Amino acid sequence: MSYDPATEIIPSQGSTGERDVCSREGAQLLAQRLDDWWHTRGFTQVQHWVERSAGRSRSHRKKAELPPPSIKDEPEGVWVVRSNLINGLPPRRHAPDA
């Protein structure tokens, strides 16, 4: 079973129980919580940040599917969390200077 920090640390919104991780504030909260999770385990080199999404790429859409709505149509757009993880693992620590 894999660990999903969002299910544990991002509060549910409204009656649907959905979690807000796409607004700027929700993405920032998730990024901070992910940093905290990695840092408490000794991986202080791990960093997370938020960026405004450029939308889904064409390669991920089915041919019959309509194009997604423009982010410009949404008041704040969709925000995503990025990190410096490499294939899900922390980057190597630099050896201390001797």
N, C-alpha and C positions, 0 to 999 in steps of 0.2 A: 504494500500500500504506500503510495507516495504522499508526501506532506504538501498541503496546499495552504500557505499562510493566509490567503484571502478568506478562507472559510472560518478561520479562527479569530482574525483581528479586525476585519472590516465589518462594521455594524450593518445589519439588514435595514433596508429602506422600505417604508410603507407596508401595505398589506400583502404585497406579492413576495416579500422576503428577498428581493433582489439586492445585491450589494453595489454600491456606487464606487466603481473603480475607473470610470471613463471620464468623469468631470476632472477639472484641474485639481480641485481640492481632494477628491477621492484618490486620484493617482499619486498626489504628493504624500498623502497619508500612507498609502501602500508602499511607496518608495522608502519612506522613513522607517516603516515597520520592517521591511525587508533588510535595510541596512542594519537596524538594531539586531535582527535575528542572526545575521552573519557575524556582526561585530562581537556579540556575546559569546560566540563560538570560536573567537580568536582570529577570524578572517577580516582584519581591519582594513585590508586593501580593497575589499569589495565596495563598489559604489553604485548607487541607483539614482536616476534622475528622471524627470518627466519631459516629454516633448509632445507638441501638438501633432496628431496623426495626419498623414498625408492621404489617408483613405486606403481602401483595399486595392491591391494591385489586380490587374486584369487576369493574371495567371491563376488567381485563387477563385475566380467566379465561374460558375457554370455557364455554358453558352446560352441556355434558355433563360437564365436569371437576368432580371432588369439591372441596369447599373445602379450602384448605391447612391443615395442622395448625396449631394455635394456637402462638404463640411461647412461651406459658406452659408448653407441653409440653416444650420444649427447655430443657436446663439453663442455657444462657447466652443463648439466642435468636440472632438473626441481626443482625449489625452491618453498617452501610453507611457508605461514605465520602461525605461531602458537600463541596461547595466553593463558593467565591464566583465561579466561572467563569460567564460569561454566554454562552449558546449555544456553549460550548466554548472561549471566548476570555477572556483575562484582563480584569478590570475596568480601566477607564481610571485612569491615574495622576492624582493630584491635582497641579495645578501648584504649585510651591513658592511660598510667600509671598514677595512682593517687599519 
